[in-house]
Amino acid sequence: MAFSEIFKPLQVGKLTFRNRIEVAPAAPFLNWKTEDGTNQLKAYYRNLAASGAAIVHLGISSLEEDGRFPGMIRPACAPMRVEELPELVETLHAGGALAGVEVTVTRYMMGARERITTMPVEEVRGIIASYVHQAKVAADNGFDVLLVHGGHGNVPAQFYSAAINHRTDEYGGSEENRSRFALELLDAIRAEVGDRLAIEYRISAEEILPGSTTLEETLRFAQRIQDKIDLLHVSRGLLEEDATLPDINSPAYIPRGTNIPFARQFKKLLHIPVSVVCGMNLETAEKAIAAGDIDAAAMIRTALADPDFVVKAQQGREADIRPCVRCNTCINRTHTLRQPVRCAVNPMIGRETELEVHPAQQPKHVVVIGGGPAGMQAARTAAERGHRVTLLERRGHLGGSLCFASAAEFKGDMRNYLEWAIRHTVENPGITVRLNTEATPELLRALHPEALVVAAGAGPIIPRIATKPEKAIWVGELETDLSRAGQNVVIAGAGFTGLEMALSLIQSGRKVTIIDMLPEERIGADGIAISMIWLKKALLDGGVRFRCKVRLEDATEEGAVISLEDGSREVIPCDTVVLSLGVRADKSAEGMASGLGIPVYPAGDCSQQGGTLFKATHGGMEAALKI
């Protein structure tokens, strides 16, 4: 689409944003300095600063000195010294971005709700003093914007919440009193920094859960603080409450821009600019700004998928922007697992100092077997390094298992990525794609490869159905043609694929039972937590039944025959049995290639590191970098 609104400047306090795009704050869990001197955090932010966005924010930061490590602070979860902050700000400015930092008092960030009511006034004022100190540190070290995190259940939101704050003094009781903490906080920050910093305030439009702060209350609160801030940043939900996490970081099942209708309400009431976050990309932002719903858009996952996203759009190259699939791999690693940030479609993110795509010293002829996501990533990376690549795909199209995984109606983001990956593979001048071509020893010898990447994928595990095999269907076949399923369906296998198939089926009006050998509490435990929270709730709300600790034994005219823990058997009536029991790595191509006397690099589902898009793209790039 044509972009115009997102590239208009925006006045924020005394600052001028060069466009309407913010790289939203998120903690990447990267190191400022490793033992060998590598600066992961700086390389990561250098990458984002070159995106073309108006501003790049450091995520959840505490610019207080850490008493355990004198002189240390923790911006974006990376311990560093105060005197090192200017270097990070300089990195952001050198990339053309304004430098923002999202601050909170981390010791009160979560799990301190009961203290809000009981803490003495001196402690309340001490929290305000901490914010003021952090604002001064940010201003003194060259930041342009201070983003006060007042949403997601952080300290200002705790004081405002009638469900949490039961104080009877000037900080509790009426809405006016419960607003007092934020009002005094913002006044104190402004008194300290003046116009040296623009103040952005992050807010949860509603906290969603029963009894928590509502949109109507938050609108009144925003009117009270608007003269004390320069930009309102609208989100939703509570970080401490798993049920609302999908509302903070929307998975692919939810339409993009779900917070826009809420931001629109603030925009109508306030005379300051309004930004919004959650599932935003450039197209969604352009439409919302053009409609007058918002003034700016904040996004992080879109930036991680392609850090050049704004620059490419400005150059009219929007088709080159690598799409985010909203799988939440990035957020799952940082928020849930406290691990360094990674991206399922961009293997470079968080590994900028580790993975350098440098030209090959000796360009070679590289043959890639398999045109799935791992094979395509390996081919593109090898070609980028100057190798001559021949990609062999036995089917008549590229995409591999991703063709099945992107078929559901709600997988539009994945289809966009698949189309991007195929287009950037077939249009790459360094890659020759040969479809409908089975890799054979004779063909490989004729091609004279100097290196071989084997990305042959995996085949489904299909159990023997003795009585009525025609009643059973592999999940991959059903994904591309739901009409093959009857009205009552049993899905064998409660992995990610089986659960997503259940969602497709109930959305098309079917009744579904899912069976698995796992206990129910372990269903989805190895998946991406935020996405699983939404998916499991949607399935239960849609009437899906789970039968756990059972095994599929057969399919009969009546239905699916299962065995229980005690050895007894039972029939679950159904029209169709869907087999979603995982896959087995295809090792045939790797074995065939072992006699060629050349280096062989497995990648994707046929290797030990397969099973997800994340592993496929990372494995494909790593294989190509070894050549």
DAPEKA-V206454 format. One record per residue. N is the residue number from 0. RES is the residue in one small letter. SS is DSSP state (helix for helix, strand for strand, loop for the rest). PHI is phi in radians with two decimals (999 if undefined). Layout:
BEGIN
n=N res=RES ss=SS phi=PHI
n=N res=RES ss=SS phi=PHI
END
This chain:
BEGIN
n=0 res=m ss=loop phi=999
n=1 res=a ss=loop phi=-1.45
n=2 res=f ss=loop phi=-1.88
n=3 res=s ss=loop phi=-2.48
n=4 res=e ss=helix phi=-1.13
n=5 res=i ss=helix phi=-1.21
n=6 res=f ss=helix phi=-1.72
n=7 res=k ss=loop phi=-1.36
n=8 res=p ss=loop phi=-1.12
n=9 res=l ss=strand phi=-2.36
n=10 res=q ss=strand phi=-1.48
n=11 res=v ss=strand phi=-2.20
n=12 res=g ss=loop phi=1.09
n=13 res=k ss=loop phi=-1.54
n=14 res=l ss=strand phi=-1.61
n=15 res=t ss=strand phi=-2.03
n=16 res=f ss=strand phi=-1.30
n=17 res=r ss=loop phi=-1.23
n=18 res=n ss=loop phi=-2.67
n=19 res=r ss=loop phi=-1.79
n=20 res=i ss=strand phi=-1.93
n=21 res=e ss=strand phi=-1.91
n=22 res=v ss=strand phi=-1.49
n=23 res=a ss=loop phi=-1.16
n=24 res=p ss=loop phi=-1.30
n=25 res=a ss=loop phi=-2.78
n=26 res=a ss=loop phi=-1.37
n=27 res=p ss=loop phi=-1.54
n=28 res=f ss=loop phi=0.96
n=29 res=l ss=loop phi=-1.96
n=30 res=n ss=loop phi=-1.51
n=31 res=w ss=loop phi=-1.26
n=32 res=k ss=loop phi=-2.44
n=33 res=t ss=loop phi=-1.58
n=34 res=e ss=loop phi=-1.07
n=35 res=d ss=loop phi=-1.58
n=36 res=g ss=loop phi=1.57
n=37 res=t ss=loop phi=-1.19
n=38 res=n ss=loop phi=-1.91
n=39 res=q ss=helix phi=-1.18
n=40 res=l ss=helix phi=-1.12
n=41 res=k ss=helix phi=-1.11
n=42 res=a ss=helix phi=-1.12
n=43 res=y ss=helix phi=-1.08
n=44 res=y ss=helix phi=-1.29
n=45 res=r ss=helix phi=-1.07
n=46 res=n ss=helix phi=-1.08
n=47 res=l ss=helix phi=-1.24
n=48 res=a ss=helix phi=-1.14
n=49 res=a ss=loop phi=-1.48
n=50 res=s ss=loop phi=-1.16
n=51 res=g ss=loop phi=1.73
n=52 res=a ss=loop phi=-1.16
n=53 res=a ss=loop phi=-1.18
n=54 res=i ss=strand phi=-2.54
n=55 res=v ss=strand phi=-2.11
n=56 res=h ss=strand phi=-1.74
n=57 res=l ss=strand phi=-1.31
n=58 res=g ss=strand phi=-1.39
n=59 res=i ss=strand phi=-0.12
n=60 res=s ss=strand phi=-2.23
n=61 res=s ss=strand phi=-2.13
n=62 res=l ss=strand phi=-1.63
n=63 res=e ss=strand phi=-1.39
n=64 res=e ss=strand phi=-1.29
n=65 res=d ss=strand phi=-1.48
n=66 res=g ss=loop phi=-1.11
n=67 res=r ss=loop phi=-1.26
n=68 res=f ss=loop phi=-2.27
n=69 res=p ss=loop phi=-0.89
n=70 res=g ss=loop phi=1.49
n=71 res=m ss=strand phi=-1.68
n=72 res=i ss=strand phi=-2.22
n=73 res=r ss=strand phi=-2.33
n=74 res=p ss=strand phi=-1.38
n=75 res=a ss=loop phi=0.93
n=76 res=c ss=loop phi=1.18
n=77 res=a ss=strand phi=-1.98
n=78 res=p ss=strand phi=-1.06
n=79 res=m ss=strand phi=-2.71
n=80 res=r ss=strand phi=-1.60
n=81 res=v ss=helix phi=-0.96
n=82 res=e ss=helix phi=-1.21
n=83 res=e ss=helix phi=-1.59
n=84 res=l ss=helix phi=-1.02
n=85 res=p ss=helix phi=-1.00
n=86 res=e ss=helix phi=-1.15
n=87 res=l ss=helix phi=-1.23
n=88 res=v ss=helix phi=-1.08
n=89 res=e ss=helix phi=-1.03
n=90 res=t ss=helix phi=-1.08
n=91 res=l ss=helix phi=-1.15
n=92 res=h ss=helix phi=-1.14
n=93 res=a ss=helix phi=-1.11
n=94 res=g ss=loop phi=-1.43
n=95 res=g ss=loop phi=1.68
n=96 res=a ss=loop phi=-1.78
n=97 res=l ss=strand phi=-1.21
n=98 res=a ss=strand phi=-1.85
n=99 res=g ss=strand phi=-2.05
n=100 res=v ss=strand phi=-2.44
n=101 res=e ss=strand phi=-1.58
n=102 res=v ss=strand phi=-2.04
n=103 res=t ss=loop phi=-2.67
n=104 res=v ss=loop phi=-1.72
n=105 res=t ss=helix phi=-1.09
n=106 res=r ss=helix phi=-1.22
n=107 res=y ss=helix phi=-1.95
n=108 res=m ss=loop phi=-1.13
n=109 res=m ss=loop phi=-2.45
n=110 res=g ss=loop phi=1.34
n=111 res=a ss=loop phi=-2.00
n=112 res=r ss=helix phi=-1.03
n=113 res=e ss=helix phi=-1.17
n=114 res=r ss=helix phi=-1.40
n=115 res=i ss=helix phi=-1.03
n=116 res=t ss=helix phi=-1.29
n=117 res=t ss=helix phi=-1.73
n=118 res=m ss=loop phi=-1.18
n=119 res=p ss=loop phi=-1.19
n=120 res=v ss=helix phi=-1.02
n=121 res=e ss=helix phi=-1.06
n=122 res=e ss=helix phi=-1.22
n=123 res=v ss=helix phi=-1.00
n=124 res=r ss=helix phi=-1.20
n=125 res=g ss=helix phi=-1.18
n=126 res=i ss=helix phi=-1.13
n=127 res=i ss=helix phi=-1.06
n=128 res=a ss=helix phi=-1.07
n=129 res=s ss=helix phi=-1.13
n=130 res=y ss=helix phi=-1.04
n=131 res=v ss=helix phi=-1.09
n=132 res=h ss=helix phi=-1.04
n=133 res=q ss=helix phi=-1.13
n=134 res=a ss=helix phi=-1.09
n=135 res=k ss=helix phi=-1.12
n=136 res=v ss=helix phi=-1.05
n=137 res=a ss=helix phi=-1.09
n=138 res=a ss=helix phi=-1.16
n=139 res=d ss=helix phi=-1.12
n=140 res=n ss=loop phi=-1.81
n=141 res=g ss=loop phi=1.68
n=142 res=f ss=loop phi=-1.14
n=143 res=d ss=loop phi=-1.72
n=144 res=v ss=strand phi=-2.33
n=145 res=l ss=strand phi=-1.83
n=146 res=l ss=strand phi=-1.75
n=147 res=v ss=strand phi=-1.43
n=148 res=h ss=strand phi=-1.46
n=149 res=g ss=loop phi=-1.90
n=150 res=g ss=loop phi=-1.97
n=151 res=h ss=strand phi=1.01
n=152 res=g ss=loop phi=1.48
n=153 res=n ss=loop phi=-1.27
n=154 res=v ss=helix phi=-0.92
n=155 res=p ss=helix phi=-1.04
n=156 res=a ss=helix phi=-1.20
n=157 res=q ss=helix phi=-1.14
n=158 res=f ss=helix phi=-1.16
n=159 res=y ss=helix phi=-1.36
n=160 res=s ss=loop phi=-1.30
n=161 res=a ss=loop phi=-1.17
n=162 res=a ss=loop phi=-1.32
n=163 res=i ss=loop phi=-1.84
n=164 res=n ss=loop phi=-1.58
n=165 res=h ss=loop phi=-2.02
n=166 res=r ss=loop phi=-1.17
n=167 res=t ss=loop phi=-2.03
n=168 res=d ss=loop phi=-1.71
n=169 res=e ss=loop phi=-1.21
n=170 res=y ss=loop phi=-1.78
n=171 res=g ss=loop phi=-2.52
n=172 res=g ss=loop phi=1.71
n=173 res=s ss=loop phi=-1.24
n=174 res=e ss=helix phi=-1.03
n=175 res=e ss=helix phi=-1.06
n=176 res=n ss=helix phi=-1.20
n=177 res=r ss=helix phi=-1.22
n=178 res=s ss=helix phi=-1.47
n=179 res=r ss=helix phi=-1.04
n=180 res=f ss=helix phi=-0.99
n=181 res=a ss=helix phi=-1.12
n=182 res=l ss=helix phi=-1.12
n=183 res=e ss=helix phi=-1.15
n=184 res=l ss=helix phi=-1.05
n=185 res=l ss=helix phi=-1.20
n=186 res=d ss=helix phi=-1.09
n=187 res=a ss=helix phi=-1.17
n=188 res=i ss=helix phi=-1.12
n=189 res=r ss=helix phi=-1.13
n=190 res=a ss=helix phi=-1.09
n=191 res=e ss=helix phi=-1.39
n=192 res=v ss=helix phi=-1.85
n=193 res=g ss=loop phi=0.98
n=194 res=d ss=loop phi=-1.70
n=195 res=r ss=loop phi=-1.17
n=196 res=l ss=loop phi=-2.23
n=197 res=a ss=strand phi=-1.40
n=198 res=i ss=strand phi=-1.88
n=199 res=e ss=strand phi=-1.86
n=200 res=y ss=strand phi=-2.15
n=201 res=r ss=strand phi=-1.60
n=202 res=i ss=strand phi=-2.38
n=203 res=s ss=strand phi=-1.63
n=204 res=a ss=loop phi=-0.96
n=205 res=e ss=loop phi=-2.58
n=206 res=e ss=loop phi=-1.68
n=207 res=i ss=loop phi=1.36
n=208 res=l ss=loop phi=-1.27
n=209 res=p ss=loop phi=-0.97
n=210 res=g ss=loop phi=1.52
n=211 res=s ss=loop phi=-1.57
n=212 res=t ss=loop phi=-1.12
n=213 res=t ss=loop phi=-1.72
n=214 res=l ss=helix phi=-1.04
n=215 res=e ss=helix phi=-1.07
n=216 res=e ss=helix phi=-1.15
n=217 res=t ss=helix phi=-1.17
n=218 res=l ss=helix phi=-1.07
n=219 res=r ss=helix phi=-1.15
n=220 res=f ss=helix phi=-1.07
n=221 res=a ss=helix phi=-1.07
n=222 res=q ss=helix phi=-1.14
n=223 res=r ss=helix phi=-1.21
n=224 res=i ss=helix phi=-1.70
n=225 res=q ss=helix phi=-1.07
n=226 res=d ss=helix phi=-1.36
n=227 res=k ss=helix phi=-1.86
n=228 res=i ss=loop phi=-2.27
n=229 res=d ss=loop phi=-1.91
n=230 res=l ss=strand phi=-2.71
n=231 res=l ss=strand phi=-1.78
n=232 res=h ss=strand phi=-2.03
n=233 res=v ss=strand phi=-1.68
n=234 res=s ss=strand phi=-2.27
n=235 res=r ss=loop phi=-2.63
n=236 res=g ss=loop phi=1.63
n=237 res=l ss=strand phi=-2.30
n=238 res=l ss=loop phi=-1.15
n=239 res=e ss=loop phi=-1.32
n=240 res=e ss=loop phi=-1.87
n=241 res=d ss=helix phi=-0.98
n=242 res=a ss=helix phi=-1.07
n=243 res=t ss=helix phi=-1.72
n=244 res=l ss=helix phi=-1.04
n=245 res=p ss=helix phi=-1.14
n=246 res=d ss=helix phi=-1.40
n=247 res=i ss=helix phi=-1.54
n=248 res=n ss=loop phi=-2.26
n=249 res=s ss=loop phi=-1.08
n=250 res=p ss=loop phi=-1.34
n=251 res=a ss=loop phi=-1.12
n=252 res=y ss=loop phi=-1.28
n=253 res=i ss=loop phi=-1.75
n=254 res=p ss=loop phi=-1.01
n=255 res=r ss=loop phi=-1.18
n=256 res=g ss=loop phi=1.21
n=257 res=t ss=loop phi=-1.17
n=258 res=n ss=loop phi=-1.55
n=259 res=i ss=helix phi=-1.05
n=260 res=p ss=helix phi=-1.02
n=261 res=f ss=helix phi=-1.29
n=262 res=a ss=helix phi=-1.04
n=263 res=r ss=helix phi=-1.00
n=264 res=q ss=helix phi=-1.15
n=265 res=f ss=helix phi=-1.21
n=266 res=k ss=helix phi=-1.04
n=267 res=k ss=helix phi=-1.17
n=268 res=l ss=helix phi=-1.63
n=269 res=l ss=loop phi=-1.77
n=270 res=h ss=loop phi=-1.84
n=271 res=i ss=loop phi=-1.90
n=272 res=p ss=strand phi=-1.14
n=273 res=v ss=strand phi=-2.18
n=274 res=s ss=strand phi=-1.98
n=275 res=v ss=strand phi=-2.43
n=276 res=v ss=loop phi=-2.29
n=277 res=c ss=loop phi=1.97
n=278 res=g ss=loop phi=1.20
n=279 res=m ss=loop phi=-1.52
n=280 res=n ss=loop phi=-2.35
n=281 res=l ss=helix phi=-1.14
n=282 res=e ss=helix phi=-1.13
n=283 res=t ss=helix phi=-1.11
n=284 res=a ss=helix phi=-1.12
n=285 res=e ss=helix phi=-1.01
n=286 res=k ss=helix phi=-1.14
n=287 res=a ss=helix phi=-1.22
n=288 res=i ss=helix phi=-1.20
n=289 res=a ss=helix phi=-1.08
n=290 res=a ss=loop phi=-1.38
n=291 res=g ss=loop phi=1.41
n=292 res=d ss=loop phi=-1.37
n=293 res=i ss=loop phi=-2.50
n=294 res=d ss=loop phi=-1.85
n=295 res=a ss=strand phi=-2.65
n=296 res=a ss=strand phi=-2.31
n=297 res=a ss=strand phi=-1.89
n=298 res=m ss=strand phi=-2.63
n=299 res=i ss=loop phi=-2.12
n=300 res=r ss=helix phi=-1.14
n=301 res=t ss=helix phi=-1.06
n=302 res=a ss=helix phi=-1.22
n=303 res=l ss=helix phi=-1.22
n=304 res=a ss=helix phi=-1.10
n=305 res=d ss=loop phi=-2.64
n=306 res=p ss=loop phi=-1.11
n=307 res=d ss=loop phi=-1.71
n=308 res=f ss=helix phi=-1.10
n=309 res=v ss=helix phi=-1.28
n=310 res=v ss=helix phi=-1.03
n=311 res=k ss=helix phi=-1.08
n=312 res=a ss=helix phi=-1.13
n=313 res=q ss=helix phi=-1.10
n=314 res=q ss=loop phi=-1.52
n=315 res=g ss=loop phi=1.30
n=316 res=r ss=loop phi=-1.93
n=317 res=e ss=helix phi=-1.06
n=318 res=a ss=helix phi=-1.17
n=319 res=d ss=helix phi=-1.51
n=320 res=i ss=loop phi=-1.24
n=321 res=r ss=loop phi=-1.22
n=322 res=p ss=loop phi=-1.30
n=323 res=c ss=loop phi=-1.37
n=324 res=v ss=loop phi=-1.69
n=325 res=r ss=loop phi=0.90
n=326 res=c ss=loop phi=-1.39
n=327 res=n ss=loop phi=1.19
n=328 res=t ss=helix phi=-1.00
n=329 res=c ss=helix phi=-1.06
n=330 res=i ss=helix phi=-1.23
n=331 res=n ss=helix phi=-1.06
n=332 res=r ss=helix phi=-1.15
n=333 res=t ss=helix phi=-1.46
n=334 res=h ss=helix phi=-1.28
n=335 res=t ss=helix phi=-1.55
n=336 res=l ss=loop phi=-1.72
n=337 res=r ss=loop phi=0.98
n=338 res=q ss=loop phi=-1.96
n=339 res=p ss=loop phi=-1.00
n=340 res=v ss=loop phi=-1.10
n=341 res=r ss=loop phi=-2.49
n=342 res=c ss=loop phi=-2.23
n=343 res=a ss=loop phi=-1.23
n=344 res=v ss=loop phi=-1.85
n=345 res=n ss=loop phi=-2.17
n=346 res=p ss=loop phi=-1.14
n=347 res=m ss=loop phi=-1.38
n=348 res=i ss=loop phi=-1.12
n=349 res=g ss=loop phi=1.38
n=350 res=r ss=loop phi=-2.18
n=351 res=e ss=loop phi=-1.03
n=352 res=t ss=loop phi=-1.53
n=353 res=e ss=loop phi=-1.74
n=354 res=l ss=loop phi=-1.86
n=355 res=e ss=loop phi=-1.94
n=356 res=v ss=loop phi=-1.51
n=357 res=h ss=loop phi=-1.71
n=358 res=p ss=loop phi=-1.04
n=359 res=a ss=loop phi=-1.18
n=360 res=q ss=loop phi=-1.14
n=361 res=q ss=loop phi=-2.28
n=362 res=p ss=loop phi=-0.99
n=363 res=k ss=loop phi=-2.23
n=364 res=h ss=strand phi=-1.59
n=365 res=v ss=strand phi=-1.90
n=366 res=v ss=strand phi=-1.83
n=367 res=v ss=strand phi=-1.94
n=368 res=i ss=strand phi=-1.71
n=369 res=g ss=loop phi=1.98
n=370 res=g ss=loop phi=-1.90
n=371 res=g ss=strand phi=-1.42
n=372 res=p ss=helix phi=-1.07
n=373 res=a ss=helix phi=-1.21
n=374 res=g ss=helix phi=-1.13
n=375 res=m ss=helix phi=-1.16
n=376 res=q ss=helix phi=-1.12
n=377 res=a ss=helix phi=-1.08
n=378 res=a ss=helix phi=-1.11
n=379 res=r ss=helix phi=-1.14
n=380 res=t ss=helix phi=-1.17
n=381 res=a ss=helix phi=-1.08
n=382 res=a ss=helix phi=-1.15
n=383 res=e ss=helix phi=-1.07
n=384 res=r ss=loop phi=-1.46
n=385 res=g ss=loop phi=1.77
n=386 res=h ss=loop phi=-1.31
n=387 res=r ss=strand phi=-1.63
n=388 res=v ss=strand phi=-2.05
n=389 res=t ss=strand phi=-2.04
n=390 res=l ss=strand phi=-1.87
n=391 res=l ss=strand phi=-1.84
n=392 res=e ss=loop phi=-2.26
n=393 res=r ss=loop phi=-1.27
n=394 res=r ss=loop phi=-1.49
n=395 res=g ss=loop phi=-1.56
n=396 res=h ss=loop phi=-2.69
n=397 res=l ss=loop phi=-1.52
n=398 res=g ss=strand phi=2.15
n=399 res=g ss=loop phi=0.97
n=400 res=s ss=loop phi=-1.18
n=401 res=l ss=helix phi=-1.17
n=402 res=c ss=helix phi=-1.11
n=403 res=f ss=helix phi=-1.29
n=404 res=a ss=helix phi=-1.17
n=405 res=s ss=loop phi=-1.82
n=406 res=a ss=loop phi=-1.38
n=407 res=a ss=loop phi=-1.09
n=408 res=e ss=loop phi=-1.01
n=409 res=f ss=loop phi=-1.46
n=410 res=k ss=loop phi=-1.75
n=411 res=g ss=helix phi=-1.04
n=412 res=d ss=helix phi=-1.09
n=413 res=m ss=helix phi=-1.20
n=414 res=r ss=helix phi=-1.11
n=415 res=n ss=helix phi=-1.07
n=416 res=y ss=helix phi=-1.14
n=417 res=l ss=helix phi=-1.05
n=418 res=e ss=helix phi=-1.08
n=419 res=w ss=helix phi=-1.09
n=420 res=a ss=helix phi=-1.11
n=421 res=i ss=helix phi=-1.15
n=422 res=r ss=helix phi=-1.06
n=423 res=h ss=helix phi=-1.33
n=424 res=t ss=helix phi=-1.54
n=425 res=v ss=helix phi=-1.26
n=426 res=e ss=loop phi=-1.56
n=427 res=n ss=loop phi=-1.30
n=428 res=p ss=loop phi=-1.15
n=429 res=g ss=loop phi=-1.56
n=430 res=i ss=strand phi=-2.13
n=431 res=t ss=strand phi=-1.79
n=432 res=v ss=strand phi=-1.74
n=433 res=r ss=strand phi=-2.09
n=434 res=l ss=loop phi=-1.48
n=435 res=n ss=loop phi=0.89
n=436 res=t ss=loop phi=-2.21
n=437 res=e ss=loop phi=-1.43
n=438 res=a ss=loop phi=-1.28
n=439 res=t ss=loop phi=-2.22
n=440 res=p ss=helix phi=-0.98
n=441 res=e ss=helix phi=-1.14
n=442 res=l ss=helix phi=-1.14
n=443 res=l ss=helix phi=-1.09
n=444 res=r ss=helix phi=-1.13
n=445 res=a ss=helix phi=-1.20
n=446 res=l ss=helix phi=-1.39
n=447 res=h ss=loop phi=0.93
n=448 res=p ss=loop phi=-1.22
n=449 res=e ss=loop phi=-1.79
n=450 res=a ss=strand phi=-2.74
n=451 res=l ss=strand phi=-2.30
n=452 res=v ss=strand phi=-1.83
n=453 res=v ss=strand phi=-1.79
n=454 res=a ss=loop phi=-2.26
n=455 res=a ss=loop phi=-1.38
n=456 res=g ss=loop phi=1.41
n=457 res=a ss=strand phi=-2.57
n=458 res=g ss=strand phi=-1.88
n=459 res=p ss=strand phi=-1.20
n=460 res=i ss=loop phi=-1.50
n=461 res=i ss=loop phi=-2.04
n=462 res=p ss=loop phi=-1.27
n=463 res=r ss=loop phi=-1.33
n=464 res=i ss=loop phi=-1.83
n=465 res=a ss=loop phi=-1.42
n=466 res=t ss=loop phi=-1.41
n=467 res=k ss=loop phi=-2.42
n=468 res=p ss=helix phi=-1.08
n=469 res=e ss=helix phi=-1.20
n=470 res=k ss=helix phi=-1.41
n=471 res=a ss=strand phi=-1.78
n=472 res=i ss=strand phi=-2.47
n=473 res=w ss=strand phi=-1.22
n=474 res=v ss=helix phi=-1.01
n=475 res=g ss=helix phi=-1.11
n=476 res=e ss=helix phi=-1.22
n=477 res=l ss=helix phi=-1.27
n=478 res=e ss=helix phi=-1.03
n=479 res=t ss=loop phi=-1.64
n=480 res=d ss=loop phi=-2.74
n=481 res=l ss=helix phi=-1.13
n=482 res=s ss=helix phi=-1.12
n=483 res=r ss=helix phi=-1.36
n=484 res=a ss=loop phi=-1.64
n=485 res=g ss=loop phi=-1.36
n=486 res=q ss=loop phi=-1.37
n=487 res=n ss=strand phi=-1.98
n=488 res=v ss=strand phi=-2.20
n=489 res=v ss=strand phi=-1.93
n=490 res=i ss=strand phi=-1.83
n=491 res=a ss=strand phi=-1.63
n=492 res=g ss=loop phi=2.11
n=493 res=a ss=loop phi=-1.83
n=494 res=g ss=loop phi=-1.32
n=495 res=f ss=helix phi=-0.99
n=496 res=t ss=helix phi=-1.13
n=497 res=g ss=helix phi=-1.12
n=498 res=l ss=helix phi=-1.18
n=499 res=e ss=helix phi=-1.18
n=500 res=m ss=helix phi=-1.10
n=501 res=a ss=helix phi=-1.05
n=502 res=l ss=helix phi=-1.09
n=503 res=s ss=helix phi=-1.02
n=504 res=l ss=helix phi=-1.20
n=505 res=i ss=helix phi=-1.25
n=506 res=q ss=helix phi=-1.21
n=507 res=s ss=loop phi=-1.69
n=508 res=g ss=loop phi=1.65
n=509 res=r ss=loop phi=-1.43
n=510 res=k ss=strand phi=-1.80
n=511 res=v ss=strand phi=-2.30
n=512 res=t ss=strand phi=-2.12
n=513 res=i ss=strand phi=-1.91
n=514 res=i ss=strand phi=-2.06
n=515 res=d ss=strand phi=-2.82
n=516 res=m ss=loop phi=-1.35
n=517 res=l ss=loop phi=-1.29
n=518 res=p ss=loop phi=-1.20
n=519 res=e ss=helix phi=-1.06
n=520 res=e ss=helix phi=-1.17
n=521 res=r ss=helix phi=-1.68
n=522 res=i ss=loop phi=-1.13
n=523 res=g ss=loop phi=1.40
n=524 res=a ss=loop phi=-1.13
n=525 res=d ss=loop phi=-1.68
n=526 res=g ss=loop phi=-1.65
n=527 res=i ss=loop phi=-1.49
n=528 res=a ss=helix phi=-0.97
n=529 res=i ss=helix phi=-1.09
n=530 res=s ss=helix phi=-1.15
n=531 res=m ss=helix phi=-1.15
n=532 res=i ss=helix phi=-1.01
n=533 res=w ss=helix phi=-1.19
n=534 res=l ss=helix phi=-1.12
n=535 res=k ss=helix phi=-1.13
n=536 res=k ss=helix phi=-1.14
n=537 res=a ss=helix phi=-1.09
n=538 res=l ss=helix phi=-1.18
n=539 res=l ss=helix phi=-1.15
n=540 res=d ss=helix phi=-1.12
n=541 res=g ss=loop phi=-1.52
n=542 res=g ss=loop phi=1.53
n=543 res=v ss=loop phi=-1.20
n=544 res=r ss=strand phi=-1.76
n=545 res=f ss=strand phi=-1.93
n=546 res=r ss=strand phi=-2.06
n=547 res=c ss=strand phi=-1.89
n=548 res=k ss=loop phi=1.02
n=549 res=v ss=loop phi=-2.31
n=550 res=r ss=strand phi=-2.21
n=551 res=l ss=strand phi=-1.30
n=552 res=e ss=strand phi=-1.94
n=553 res=d ss=strand phi=-2.94
n=554 res=a ss=strand phi=-2.24
n=555 res=t ss=loop phi=-2.15
n=556 res=e ss=loop phi=-1.02
n=557 res=e ss=loop phi=-1.34
n=558 res=g ss=strand phi=2.83
n=559 res=a ss=strand phi=-1.57
n=560 res=v ss=strand phi=-1.60
n=561 res=i ss=strand phi=-2.12
n=562 res=s ss=strand phi=-1.92
n=563 res=l ss=loop phi=-1.70
n=564 res=e ss=loop phi=-1.05
n=565 res=d ss=loop phi=-1.46
n=566 res=g ss=loop phi=1.62
n=567 res=s ss=loop phi=-1.30
n=568 res=r ss=strand phi=-2.07
n=569 res=e ss=strand phi=-2.60
n=570 res=v ss=strand phi=-1.93
n=571 res=i ss=strand phi=-1.69
n=572 res=p ss=strand phi=-1.04
n=573 res=c ss=loop phi=-2.88
n=574 res=d ss=loop phi=-1.66
n=575 res=t ss=strand phi=-2.44
n=576 res=v ss=strand phi=-1.96
n=577 res=v ss=strand phi=-1.75
n=578 res=l ss=strand phi=-1.69
n=579 res=s ss=loop phi=-2.30
n=580 res=l ss=loop phi=-1.88
n=581 res=g ss=loop phi=1.61
n=582 res=v ss=strand phi=-2.30
n=583 res=r ss=strand phi=-2.13
n=584 res=a ss=strand phi=-1.01
n=585 res=d ss=loop phi=-1.54
n=586 res=k ss=loop phi=-1.69
n=587 res=s ss=helix phi=-1.10
n=588 res=a ss=helix phi=-1.19
n=589 res=e ss=helix phi=-1.12
n=590 res=g ss=helix phi=-1.15
n=591 res=m ss=helix phi=-1.11
n=592 res=a ss=helix phi=-1.41
n=593 res=s ss=helix phi=-1.12
n=594 res=g ss=helix phi=-1.60
n=595 res=l ss=helix phi=-1.47
n=596 res=g ss=loop phi=1.31
n=597 res=i ss=loop phi=-2.22
n=598 res=p ss=strand phi=-1.10
n=599 res=v ss=strand phi=-2.13
n=600 res=y ss=strand phi=-2.16
n=601 res=p ss=strand phi=-1.33
n=602 res=a ss=loop phi=-2.68
n=603 res=g ss=helix phi=1.40
n=604 res=d ss=helix phi=-1.11
n=605 res=c ss=helix phi=-1.45
n=606 res=s ss=loop phi=-1.76
n=607 res=q ss=loop phi=-1.33
n=608 res=q ss=loop phi=-1.99
n=609 res=g ss=loop phi=-2.28
n=610 res=g ss=loop phi=1.91
n=611 res=t ss=loop phi=-2.43
n=612 res=l ss=helix phi=-1.07
n=613 res=f ss=helix phi=-0.97
n=614 res=k ss=helix phi=-1.19
n=615 res=a ss=helix phi=-1.16
n=616 res=t ss=helix phi=-1.20
n=617 res=h ss=helix phi=-1.16
n=618 res=g ss=helix phi=-1.14
n=619 res=g ss=helix phi=-1.12
n=620 res=m ss=helix phi=-1.16
n=621 res=e ss=helix phi=-1.06
n=622 res=a ss=helix phi=-1.09
n=623 res=a ss=helix phi=-1.18
n=624 res=l ss=helix phi=-1.31
n=625 res=k ss=loop phi=-1.43
n=626 res=i ss=loop phi=-1.45
END
